[in-house]
């Protein structure tokens, strides 16, 4: 258990730093992934007018009558809108960093417990790492690539987020595979 705790702490710090580099600009993605509105101020006003509350909106909404919904789909636009902060927020919000770290920590603990549970069947570092790689690939395909297929979300954005999610699995898997070993599982 001691090795799992040490590996979890190290993985949490490394993943946090990696996320900071990945999302913080060391790997530029903005102009390649996100489109720019023709007028951010006007777009913001229209968003607040039509999407006043925090939440996810789908246009046309499923609550429209069937005939009207079909016509609205064909007429366009069709959009999924994530209203994050209708009243605004600081560009850099420390609470988001804390929440993100806690989510990373929960993810790492879950991967660590999974690895500890199957470690007897995965006696080598390579086999434990391969389990993490395959699990990460499966999760990325289902969630990120699935969003491209099922929700027709722009592939550039989902490939970019998917790349982060997959590499997070690889990084965490490599660190935990070095710390979660069969000999510890037998004594824990």
Secondary structure, DSSP 8 states (H G I E B T S, - for coil): -HHHHHHHHHHHHHHHHHHHHHHHTSS--HHHHS---S-HHHHHHHHHHH--SSEEEEES-TTS-HHHHHHHHHHS--EEEEE--TT---SS-HHHHHHHHHHHHHHHHHHHHHHHHHGGG--SHHHHHHHHHHHHHHHHIIIIIHHHHHH---HHHHHHHHHHHHHHHHHHHHHHHHH--HHHHHH-
